[in-house]
Amino acid sequence: MVIKTELCHFTEYRIYPGRGQRFIAKDGKVSFFITSKVDSLFHQRIKAVKLRWTQAWRRMNKKGKVDESAKKRTRKAAKFQKAIVGMSLDDIKKKKAMKPELRVQAKEAAAKEAKARQTKTKAAPKAKSGAAAAPKGKADKGQKAPGGKKAAGGGGKNEALKSKR
């Protein structure tokens, strides 16, 4: 047996036979309310969306039933390889395909070569300069620099104004 139910105009609850109040507006629009409380709220022009216990509020705030298929699925970003400066894409792929032991050996060889180059460059300037380059000492805050001004210490605005006058 199927019972004919109607929906409340305000709350959207099911109204069973023998329940509710029917209201017909001047323009002929028929509203059916589940209780006198709902009827009163409707006539006070209170919005159903602002009342937490109404279906309208639940729909607006995404409460209740949520279809899993309707939920948006986030896509994983596809990995994409690009060539970088100094290396083409083929070179990168070759390096990835190399066995780890070979990669470690190549890294060590490159490190040795870099170290040798560094020691070579350090030894060359020392031999050239010798004792000709005298060590430069920093001037203390209290001492005056060759220009007649103090070496350090930000005079700020006042110093700049004095120099303009």
SVG drawing of the C-alpha trace seen along z (x, -y; Angstrom):
<svg xmlns="http://www.w3.org/2000/svg" viewBox="-7 -75 115 77">
<polyline fill="none" stroke="black" stroke-width="0.4" points="0.0,0.0 1.4,-3.4 0.6,-6.4 0.4,-9.7 2.7,-12.2 3.3,-15.9 6.4,-18.0 6.4,-20.9 6.9,-24.2 9.3,-25.6 11.2,-22.6 10.8,-20.1 9.8,-17.4 7.3,-14.8 3.7,-15.5 1.5,-12.4 -2.3,-12.5 -4.1,-14.2 -1.2,-16.4 -0.1,-20.0 -1.7,-23.2 -2.5,-24.5 -2.1,-28.1 -3.4,-29.7 -1.9,-33.2 -3.8,-36.0 -2.1,-35.2 -3.4,-31.6 -0.1,-30.0 -0.7,-27.0 1.8,-26.3 1.6,-23.3 3.3,-23.5 4.0,-20.6 3.4,-22.5 2.1,-25.9 5.6,-26.8 6.7,-26.5 3.6,-28.4 4.5,-31.2 8.1,-31.4 7.0,-31.5 4.6,-34.5 7.4,-36.3 9.4,-36.0 12.2,-34.1 14.4,-32.3 14.5,-28.5 18.2,-28.6 19.0,-30.4 17.5,-27.7 19.8,-24.8 17.0,-22.2 15.6,-22.8 16.5,-20.8 17.4,-24.0 20.1,-24.8 21.5,-21.3 21.6,-21.5 23.3,-24.9 25.9,-23.7 26.5,-20.3 25.3,-18.1 23.7,-14.7 23.8,-12.5 26.7,-13.1 27.1,-10.8 30.5,-9.4 30.4,-9.5 29.4,-13.2 32.5,-14.1 35.3,-15.6 38.4,-13.5 41.7,-15.2 44.1,-14.3 47.6,-13.4 50.0,-15.5 51.7,-13.5 55.5,-13.4 57.2,-15.2 60.9,-15.5 62.5,-18.4 66.1,-19.1 68.1,-21.3 70.8,-23.8 74.0,-21.9 72.3,-18.6 70.0,-17.3 67.1,-14.9 69.0,-12.0 72.0,-12.6 69.6,-12.7 68.0,-9.4 71.4,-7.8 72.4,-8.9 69.2,-7.5 69.8,-4.2 73.3,-3.8 73.9,-1.4 74.3,-2.9 77.9,-1.7 79.0,-3.3 77.2,-6.5 79.1,-6.6 82.5,-6.0 81.7,-8.8 80.8,-11.1 84.1,-10.3 86.1,-10.9 84.5,-14.3 85.1,-15.2 88.8,-14.3 89.2,-16.3 87.5,-19.3 89.8,-19.1 92.9,-18.9 91.7,-21.9 91.1,-23.8 94.5,-23.1 96.1,-24.1 94.4,-27.5 95.2,-28.1 98.9,-27.4 99.2,-29.7 98.2,-33.0 100.5,-32.4 103.5,-31.9 102.9,-35.1 102.0,-37.5 104.6,-36.4 105.4,-39.2 104.3,-42.0 100.7,-42.0 100.7,-43.5 97.8,-42.5 95.2,-45.1 93.9,-45.9 90.5,-47.2 90.1,-50.6 88.5,-50.7 85.3,-52.6 87.2,-55.4 90.0,-55.9 89.5,-58.1 89.7,-56.7 91.9,-58.4 88.9,-60.5 88.7,-62.4 85.4,-60.6 85.0,-57.8 85.3,-54.4 82.1,-52.9 79.0,-54.0 75.9,-55.2 75.4,-58.8 72.0,-58.5 69.9,-61.5 71.8,-64.0 75.2,-63.2 73.7,-63.6 72.2,-66.9 75.5,-68.2 77.4,-67.3 75.0,-69.2 75.4,-72.5"/>
</svg>
